[in-house]
Amino acid sequence: MTIVDQLVDDHAFFNEKFKELEALSSDPNKEQTLVQASALVQGFSERHRLHLKRESSVLFPALLGYLDEGQGNTARVEISHHLRDEHMGLEHHIHALEQDLVTRPPNAEWPKSFRSLTDVFTPHMRNEEEHIFPEAVRLMPHNQLETMSQAQYFPAF
């Protein structure tokens, strides 16, 4: 398994949690719903932190090293934007949803925070799967991508 496979598996996990949260959002004020939603968001958040470390500390720094000068500037700017702006925005949305569910009394508007998260997270994942991850697979040796899947959050190159 490569680091790209791991990241795509994470995306599948996130999408599954989105479906579960969507189902719960139809009855957002019920105590059992709030408990389930809070547990789902906690698991989502923990997995996302690991996912973010794999991307920002392992895959993306290595990918930047493989970009040649001809394509490098545009791709580097896109990856920097992706890391800095998009990932920070996602963290903000995840935090807002967590806060809505852990405050007492819980914010009955948590489904709005959830939808805000999915509105930014879904295209973010699609961009990674359609553009960034294929570029990494194209440019980087397969054995390196496999080695990177075992990295403890430092560039494995």
Buried (B, 14 or more C-beta within 10 A) or exposed (E): EBBBBBBBEBBEBBBEBBEBBEEBBEEBEEEEBBEBBBEBBEEBBEBBEEBBBBBBBBBBBBBBEBBEEEEEEEBEEBBEEBBEEBBEBBBEBBEBBBEBBEEEEBBEEBBBBBBBBBEEBBEBBEBBBEBBBEBBEEBBEEEBBBBBBEBEEEBBB
